[in-house]
Amino acid sequence: MSRHIAVLLGGLSPEREVSLVSGKACADALRRQGWQVSEIDAGRDLAAELDRINPDVIFNALHGEWGEDGRVQGILDTFGKPYTHSGVAASALAMDKHRAKAVLEAAGIKCPKSVLVSRFEAAKTHILLPPYVAKPNAQGSSVGVVIVREGATHPPAILGGDDWPYGDEILIEEYIPGRELTVAVLGDRALAVTEICPHTAFYDYEAKYADGGSVHQIPADIPKTIEKMAMEQALAAHRALDCRGLTRSDFRFDDENNFLRLLEINTQPGMTATSLAPEQANHVGIGFDDLVEWMAENAHVPCCAAGKTKD
């Protein structure tokens, strides 16, 4: 009999649409690998839905707030069955960019200097001298990111607007010129370094998910010393936050001054046709279906479920 896996997709965050695509791709891959798959559009009744269908494993294909920040992971811990990706603490910490940076820097990983402020303060005055980046402290996929260019006389007014949906904490971060790099980590292995060449002004939500939004060069055409450093730091970040399964760390490489800075670590990278982590896995010989099955087979068993069975 095939094992029963629930794939969580959709959810409640601004990244819902991408999660629907990621989840469908993963569900289809698992079916091709012989799993019995139930797709769950994860809402506030998630705990009751899991109790109803009682899967053997949960594949968490949610992105962003609620699905990626430790809250759903808390529900999955309580349910007691193995689930993919990181646990509660690592998920919550990685989603909180400001606090994650403190842990990463304590582990010897260099990040851009930054300040955490309210969005209202950020809308009133420049917290750092332009150029700088203003981003929600607890969103993923470049949602809500604003680049304040050199010479800007005022901060972006949108940060203080009534229709701002991304939370009141804003991270003001120094702008690092240069090139966008990313490294996926699978288990205890850094896979490769990809350079992202966006067709938009920077690697924003559209560049990440729209067809043709960016070009991915893998392996990146960078000095071997920088390649080695990026892979070592991605693995170190994965370990420092106690992540599990698949993560992706994003970097900026200032090629004029030859230095690297880690921007953030994503505990649930995208699993779409244009996603970076599956591309890197394929580059090292792990096809998409095998990648998804590896994640399912290596799903984390909550500590509270040790020795526990659920009828």
C-alpha positions as CSV (number, residue, x, y, z in Angstrom):
1,M,0.0,0.0,0.0
2,S,1.3,3.5,-0.9
3,R,2.0,5.9,1.9
4,H,-0.5,8.8,2.3
5,I,0.9,12.3,2.2
6,A,-0.9,15.6,2.6
7,V,0.5,18.5,0.6
8,L,-0.3,21.9,2.2
9,L,-0.7,24.6,-0.4
10,G,-2.3,28.0,-0.8
11,G,-2.7,29.4,2.7
12,L,-3.4,32.8,4.0
13,S,-0.3,34.9,3.1
14,P,0.3,37.3,0.2
15,E,2.3,34.5,-1.4
16,R,-0.8,32.3,-1.7
17,E,-0.8,32.1,-5.5
18,V,2.8,31.0,-5.7
19,S,2.2,28.4,-3.0
20,L,-0.7,27.0,-5.1
21,V,1.7,26.4,-8.0
22,S,4.5,25.0,-5.8
23,G,2.1,22.7,-4.0
24,K,0.5,21.4,-7.2
25,A,4.0,20.7,-8.7
26,C,5.1,18.8,-5.6
27,A,1.8,16.9,-5.3
28,D,2.1,15.8,-9.0
29,A,5.7,14.7,-8.4
30,L,4.7,12.6,-5.4
31,R,1.9,10.9,-7.3
32,R,4.4,10.0,-10.0
33,Q,6.6,8.5,-7.3
34,G,3.7,6.3,-6.1
35,W,2.4,8.2,-3.1
36,Q,-1.2,8.6,-2.2
37,V,-1.6,12.4,-2.2
38,S,-4.2,14.6,-0.6
39,E,-4.0,18.3,-1.4
40,I,-5.1,20.7,1.4
41,D,-5.7,24.4,0.8
42,A,-4.5,25.3,4.3
43,G,-6.9,27.5,6.1
44,R,-7.8,28.1,9.8
45,D,-9.4,24.6,9.9
46,L,-6.1,22.9,9.1
47,A,-5.9,20.9,12.3
48,A,-9.4,19.5,11.8
49,E,-8.7,18.7,8.2
50,L,-5.5,16.8,9.1
51,D,-7.4,14.9,11.8
52,R,-10.1,14.0,9.1
53,I,-7.7,12.6,6.5
54,N,-5.0,11.4,8.9
55,P,-2.0,11.3,6.5
56,D,1.3,9.5,7.3
57,V,3.4,12.5,6.3
58,I,2.8,16.2,5.6
59,F,4.5,18.1,2.8
60,N,4.4,21.8,3.7
61,A,4.4,23.8,0.4
62,L,3.1,27.0,2.0
63,H,5.1,30.2,1.6
64,G,5.2,33.4,3.6
65,E,3.4,34.5,6.7
66,W,1.5,31.9,8.8
67,G,2.7,28.9,6.6
68,E,6.4,29.6,6.9
69,D,6.9,31.5,10.2
70,G,6.4,28.8,12.8
71,R,2.6,29.0,13.3
72,V,1.7,26.2,11.0
73,Q,4.7,24.2,12.2
74,G,3.2,24.5,15.7
75,I,0.0,22.9,14.4
76,L,2.0,20.1,12.7
77,D,4.0,19.5,15.9
78,T,0.7,19.0,17.7
79,F,-0.6,16.7,15.0
80,G,2.5,14.5,15.6
81,K,3.2,13.2,12.1
82,P,6.5,13.8,10.1
83,Y,6.5,17.1,8.1
84,T,8.9,18.6,5.7
85,H,11.1,21.6,6.1
86,S,12.2,23.3,9.3
87,G,10.5,23.2,12.7
88,V,8.8,25.9,14.8
89,A,11.9,27.7,16.2
90,A,13.9,27.7,13.0
91,S,10.9,28.8,10.9
92,A,10.0,31.6,13.2
93,L,13.5,32.9,13.5
94,A,14.3,32.8,9.8
95,M,11.1,34.7,9.0
96,D,12.1,37.4,11.5
97,K,14.9,39.0,9.4
98,H,16.2,41.2,12.2
99,R,16.6,38.5,14.8
100,A,17.9,36.0,12.3
101,K,20.7,38.4,11.4
102,A,21.8,38.6,15.0
103,V,22.1,34.8,15.1
104,L,23.8,34.6,11.7
105,E,26.3,37.3,12.6
106,A,27.1,35.6,15.9
107,A,27.9,32.5,13.8
108,G,30.5,34.6,11.9
109,I,28.3,35.3,8.8
110,K,28.5,38.8,7.4
111,C,25.2,40.5,6.7
112,P,24.4,44.1,5.5
113,K,24.1,46.5,8.4
114,S,20.4,47.3,9.2
115,V,18.0,48.9,11.6
116,L,14.6,47.8,12.7
117,V,12.0,50.6,12.9
118,S,8.3,51.1,12.7
119,R,7.0,51.7,9.2
120,F,5.7,55.1,10.2
121,E,9.1,56.2,11.3
122,A,10.6,54.8,8.1
123,A,8.1,56.9,6.1
124,K,9.0,60.2,7.9
125,T,12.8,60.3,7.5
126,H,15.8,58.5,6.1
127,I,17.0,56.1,8.7
128,L,20.1,55.4,6.7
129,L,21.6,57.6,4.0
130,P,20.4,56.5,0.6
131,P,20.8,54.2,-1.2
132,Y,19.2,51.7,1.2
133,V,16.6,48.9,1.1
134,A,13.3,49.1,3.1
135,K,11.7,45.7,3.6
136,P,9.0,44.1,5.8
137,N,10.7,42.3,8.7
138,A,8.5,39.2,8.3
139,Q,7.7,38.6,4.7
140,G,9.3,36.4,2.0
141,S,9.7,36.4,-1.8
142,S,10.7,40.1,-1.8
143,V,7.1,41.0,-1.0
144,G,6.9,44.7,-0.1
145,V,10.6,45.4,-0.7
146,V,11.4,49.1,-1.7
147,I,14.8,50.3,-3.0
148,V,15.5,53.9,-2.0
149,R,17.9,55.3,-4.6
150,E,20.9,57.5,-4.0
151,G,19.8,61.2,-4.0
152,A,16.2,60.5,-2.9
153,T,15.0,63.5,-0.9
154,H,12.2,61.6,0.9
155,P,11.5,58.0,2.1
156,P,8.8,56.2,0.3
157,A,5.4,57.4,1.4
158,I,3.8,54.0,0.8
159,L,5.4,52.7,4.0
160,G,3.2,55.0,6.1
161,G,0.0,54.4,4.0
162,D,-3.3,53.0,5.3
163,D,-3.2,50.3,2.7
164,W,0.2,48.8,3.6
165,P,-0.5,45.1,4.3
166,Y,2.9,43.8,5.3
167,G,3.2,44.6,9.1
168,D,4.4,47.5,11.0
169,E,8.1,46.4,11.5
170,I,10.4,47.6,8.7
171,L,14.0,46.6,8.3
172,I,16.1,49.4,6.9
173,E,19.2,47.8,5.3
174,E,22.2,49.2,3.6
175,Y,22.2,48.7,-0.2
176,I,24.9,46.4,-1.4
177,P,25.7,47.0,-5.1
178,G,26.7,44.2,-7.3
179,R,25.4,40.8,-8.2
180,E,22.6,38.6,-6.8
181,L,23.7,35.1,-5.8
182,T,21.8,32.2,-4.1
183,V,22.7,28.8,-2.7
184,A,20.4,26.0,-1.8
185,V,21.2,23.6,1.0
186,L,19.6,20.1,1.0
187,G,20.0,18.3,4.3
188,D,23.7,18.8,5.1
189,R,24.9,19.7,1.6
190,A,25.2,23.0,-0.2
191,L,24.3,22.4,-3.8
192,A,25.6,25.1,-6.1
193,V,25.8,28.9,-6.6
194,T,23.4,30.5,-9.0
195,E,23.6,34.1,-10.2
196,I,20.3,35.8,-10.7
197,C,20.1,38.4,-13.5
198,P,16.6,40.0,-13.2
199,H,14.9,41.8,-16.0
200,T,13.3,44.1,-13.5
201,A,15.2,46.8,-11.5
202,F,16.0,44.3,-8.8
203,Y,15.1,40.7,-7.9
204,D,11.5,41.5,-6.9
205,Y,8.4,39.3,-6.7
206,E,7.8,39.5,-10.4
207,A,11.4,38.6,-11.3
208,K,11.1,35.6,-9.0
209,Y,7.9,34.1,-10.3
210,A,7.0,35.5,-13.7
211,D,8.0,33.6,-16.8
212,G,11.1,35.2,-18.1
213,G,11.4,37.5,-15.1
214,S,15.0,36.7,-14.6
215,V,17.9,34.6,-16.0
216,H,19.5,32.0,-13.8
217,Q,23.2,31.3,-14.4
218,I,24.3,28.1,-12.8
219,P,27.0,27.7,-11.9
220,A,27.6,31.4,-11.4
221,D,30.6,32.9,-13.2
222,I,32.3,34.2,-10.1
223,P,35.8,33.7,-8.5
224,K,36.3,30.3,-7.0
225,T,37.0,31.9,-3.6
226,I,33.6,33.6,-3.6
227,E,31.8,30.4,-4.8
228,K,33.4,28.5,-1.9
229,M,32.6,31.2,0.6
230,A,28.9,31.4,-0.5
231,M,28.4,27.6,-0.2
232,E,30.2,27.5,3.2
233,Q,28.1,30.4,4.5
234,A,24.8,29.0,3.2
235,L,25.5,25.7,5.0
236,A,26.6,27.6,8.1
237,A,23.4,29.7,8.1
238,H,21.3,26.5,7.7
239,R,23.0,25.0,10.7
240,A,23.1,28.2,12.8
241,L,19.3,28.5,12.6
242,D,18.9,24.7,13.1
243,C,17.1,24.3,9.8
244,R,16.0,21.0,8.2
245,G,15.4,19.7,4.7
246,L,15.7,22.3,2.0
247,T,16.7,26.0,2.5
248,R,18.0,28.7,0.2
249,S,20.3,31.5,1.2
250,D,20.4,34.8,-0.8
251,F,23.6,36.9,-1.1
252,R,24.8,40.1,-2.7
253,F,28.3,40.0,-4.2
254,D,30.0,43.4,-4.6
255,D,32.4,42.4,-7.4
256,E,34.1,45.8,-7.5
257,N,35.2,45.5,-3.9
258,N,35.2,41.7,-3.8
259,F,33.0,41.1,-0.7
260,L,29.9,38.9,0.0
261,R,27.0,39.6,2.3
262,L,24.1,37.2,3.2
263,L,20.8,38.9,2.9
264,E,18.5,36.2,4.3
265,I,17.7,32.5,4.5
266,N,14.5,31.1,3.2
267,T,13.3,27.9,5.0
268,Q,10.7,27.0,2.4
269,P,12.1,27.9,-1.1
270,G,9.8,28.0,-4.0
271,M,9.1,24.8,-5.9
272,T,7.8,26.1,-9.2
273,A,9.1,25.7,-12.7
274,T,11.2,28.8,-12.4
275,S,12.4,28.2,-8.8
276,L,16.0,28.2,-7.9
277,A,16.4,25.3,-5.5
278,P,15.0,22.7,-7.9
279,E,17.3,24.1,-10.6
280,Q,20.3,23.6,-8.3
281,A,19.3,20.1,-7.4
282,N,18.9,19.2,-11.0
283,H,22.4,20.7,-11.7
284,V,23.9,18.2,-9.3
285,G,21.9,15.3,-10.6
286,I,18.8,15.3,-8.5
287,G,15.7,15.5,-10.6
288,F,12.6,17.3,-9.5
289,D,10.6,14.2,-8.6
290,D,13.5,12.7,-6.7
291,L,14.0,16.0,-4.8
292,V,10.4,16.1,-3.7
293,E,10.5,12.5,-2.7
294,W,13.7,13.0,-0.7
295,M,12.0,15.8,1.2
296,A,9.0,13.6,2.0
297,E,11.2,10.6,3.0
298,N,13.3,12.8,5.2
299,A,10.4,14.7,6.8
300,H,11.0,15.7,10.4
301,V,9.3,13.7,13.2
302,P,8.2,16.1,16.0
303,C,9.9,15.2,19.3
304,C,6.5,15.1,21.0
305,A,5.5,12.3,18.6
306,A,8.4,9.9,19.6
307,G,6.9,6.5,20.2
308,K,3.4,7.8,19.5
309,T,1.0,6.4,16.9
310,K,-2.2,7.9,15.7
311,D,-5.1,5.7,14.8
